[in-house]
Amino acid sequence: MNAIDPRPLYARATEQVAALIRTVRPEQLDGPTPCAEYDVRTLLSHMVGGSLRIAVVGEGGDGMAVHPFAEGVADEDWTTAYEEVRTRVIKAWESDARMEAPVRVPWGEVPGRAALSGYVMELVTHTWDLSESLGHPLGLDPELAGFALATARRVLSEPERDADTPFASAVSAPAGADTYGELAAWLGRKPLSRA
């Protein structure tokens, strides 16, 4: 069990994502991402929808009833949509009791601490996806990637994954990859070709 309180890391991860979302230009929304099935707009929708899911879990609701994609967000409103949901998540997880209480998330029933740690991993991974899609407009916090990678290696300890796992099988990290590159590779992502 990871004894680290994931709440400060989650808050920092949301600040990083919020800053990155503010850099998105309208012409980038249809661009590719390392998640082959998502363009930038769909990735933003998933980041907002997934954040809403963990907010509802933190509030004591049924997060599994929340569709992990945001519907009806206008192209110019992604910054606002994310800001609203990240504020809601942080408030929902303020209670120390919430850290130990069992909650239901897509990978089963786990203590709140484990659930939020998993969502730090997911958010930091999608941060790399978005950053890669946008050409890395901002530097990213290496400590967040380190926590996410440690979480990923703990919960997805085998490099081969089946179709029911939301992350692909691990791939080799590019030579000289930083911690984000290692995280991306462990979760089956490859950098976009810039050729």
ChimeraX attribute file (.defattr): number of C-alpha atoms within 10 A of each C-alpha:
attribute: neighborCount
match mode: 1-to-1
recipient: residues
	/A:1	8
	/A:2	12
	/A:3	7
	/A:4	12
	/A:5	14
	/A:6	22
	/A:7	19
	/A:8	11
	/A:9	19
	/A:10	24
	/A:11	16
	/A:12	16
	/A:13	22
	/A:14	24
	/A:15	14
	/A:16	19
	/A:17	24
	/A:18	19
	/A:19	14
	/A:20	20
	/A:21	20
	/A:22	11
	/A:23	14
	/A:24	21
	/A:25	11
	/A:26	11
	/A:27	7
	/A:28	14
	/A:29	17
	/A:30	12
	/A:31	13
	/A:32	21
	/A:33	25
	/A:34	23
	/A:35	20
	/A:36	9
	/A:37	9
	/A:38	16
	/A:39	19
	/A:40	21
	/A:41	22
	/A:42	19
	/A:43	24
	/A:44	25
	/A:45	22
	/A:46	20
	/A:47	24
	/A:48	25
	/A:49	21
	/A:50	22
	/A:51	27
	/A:52	24
	/A:53	25
	/A:54	29
	/A:55	25
	/A:56	20
	/A:57	25
	/A:58	26
	/A:59	18
	/A:60	16
	/A:61	15
	/A:62	16
	/A:63	22
	/A:64	14
	/A:65	10
	/A:66	18
	/A:67	13
	/A:68	18
	/A:69	18
	/A:70	21
	/A:71	12
	/A:72	8
	/A:73	14
	/A:74	9
	/A:75	13
	/A:76	11
	/A:77	11
	/A:78	20
	/A:79	19
	/A:80	14
	/A:81	18
	/A:82	23
	/A:83	18
	/A:84	13
	/A:85	21
	/A:86	25
	/A:87	14
	/A:88	18
	/A:89	24
	/A:90	18
	/A:91	13
	/A:92	17
	/A:93	24
	/A:94	13
	/A:95	12
	/A:96	12
	/A:97	11
	/A:98	18
	/A:99	20
	/A:100	14
	/A:101	14
	/A:102	17
	/A:103	22
	/A:104	18
	/A:105	21
	/A:106	10
	/A:107	11
	/A:108	10
	/A:109	13
	/A:110	15
	/A:111	17
	/A:112	23
	/A:113	25
	/A:114	24
	/A:115	25
	/A:116	26
	/A:117	22
	/A:118	20
	/A:119	21
	/A:120	26
	/A:121	24
	/A:122	20
	/A:123	24
	/A:124	30
	/A:125	23
	/A:126	21
	/A:127	25
	/A:128	23
	/A:129	24
	/A:130	27
	/A:131	22
	/A:132	17
	/A:133	23
	/A:134	21
	/A:135	10
	/A:136	13
	/A:137	14
	/A:138	12
	/A:139	9
	/A:140	18
	/A:141	14
	/A:142	12
	/A:143	13
	/A:144	22
	/A:145	25
	/A:146	18
	/A:147	20
	/A:148	25
	/A:149	23
	/A:150	16
	/A:151	22
	/A:152	21
	/A:153	14
	/A:154	12
	/A:155	12
	/A:156	17
	/A:157	12
	/A:158	11
	/A:159	14
	/A:160	15
	/A:161	16
	/A:162	9
	/A:163	8
	/A:164	7
	/A:165	12
	/A:166	12
	/A:167	19
	/A:168	18
	/A:169	18
	/A:170	20
	/A:171	16
	/A:172	14
	/A:173	20
	/A:174	12
	/A:175	8
	/A:176	8
	/A:177	13
	/A:178	14
	/A:179	19
	/A:180	24
	/A:181	22
	/A:182	22
	/A:183	27
	/A:184	27
	/A:185	21
	/A:186	25
	/A:187	24
	/A:188	20
	/A:189	25
	/A:190	20
	/A:191	16
	/A:192	15
	/A:193	6
	/A:194	5
	/A:195	3
